[in-house]
Amino acid sequence: MNSLRHRVTDSCAWQDASVVALQIHGVSEPTRSTLSAEAKVRGESLQEYLLDVLDREARDIENRRLLAQWTADSVEDAVRRVDQTMIIAH
């Protein structure tokens, strides 16, 4: 699987406007081992793999938000059309 983060050049500089550090405490050894093994299978460092996981999750959250907004907008439009049709019919 290709990295979801795009490198600016062949160096390790990532294309991000700003970077923050996150620390996760209390990760069990089996979880760390599983994630490390998956990163190795993908040919990535654990850091790179976890950045991809976080980016993917953030994108999915944004997609769900947009879908919910689109659905709500579609329902409102349908209600408006029904209301207009009823007004015209009377």
N, C-alpha and C positions, 0 to 999 in steps of 0.2 A: 504494500500500500504506500502511495506517495505521501509525503509530508503535507499537511494542510497549511503550513506556514511557508511563505515564499521568501527565499533568500534573495537579498539584493545583489550579492556577488557570490563568488565561490568561497569567500571568507565566511565566518560564522555570524556576520551581522544580519540580524533579522529585520524585516520591514515592519517596524512598529513605531508609532508616534511616541509612545512612552512605555516604559517597562516598570512593572512593580514586582516585588518579591512576595511569594506566598510560602508559608511554612505549614505543614500538616503534622500535628503531633498525634501520637497514639496509633500509628499505623502498625498493624501486626506484622510479624516476620513472614507468615505465609502470604499475606497480601503483597508485601514488598517483593518477595521472591517471584510471585506470579507476574507482577507488573514488570519486573526486571527481565524475566524470561521472555515475555511478549515483546518487549522493546528489542531484545537481542535477536529474536526471530525476524523482526522488521528491519534489522540493521540500524537501529537507532539507539542513542543513549537513553537512559531512563528519563532524564530531563527533557529531551526532545519528544519522547513518546508521551509523557504526561502533559506537555504543552499542547500537543495535538489533541489529546483527550479533552482538555479544558476548552480549547478552541471549538472543537466539535460540539461539546455540550452547550457552550454559549450560543453557537449558531442555531442549534436545535431549539433552545429556549426562545430566541428571537423569532424563529420561524413559527413556533407555536403561538407566540404573541400576535404576530402578523395574521396568521390564519384565524385566530379568535376575533381579531378586529375586522377582518374581511367578512367573516361569517355574520358578525353583529351588524355590519354595514349592509350586507345583503338582506338580512331579515328586516331591517328598518326600511330599506328601499321597497321590499315586497309589501310591507304594511302600508307605506305611502301610496303605492300603486293601487292597492285594494281600496284604500280610503278615497282616492281620486275617482276610481271606477264607480264606487257607490254614490259619490256626490253627483257625478255626471248622470247616472241612471235615475236619480230621483229628481 
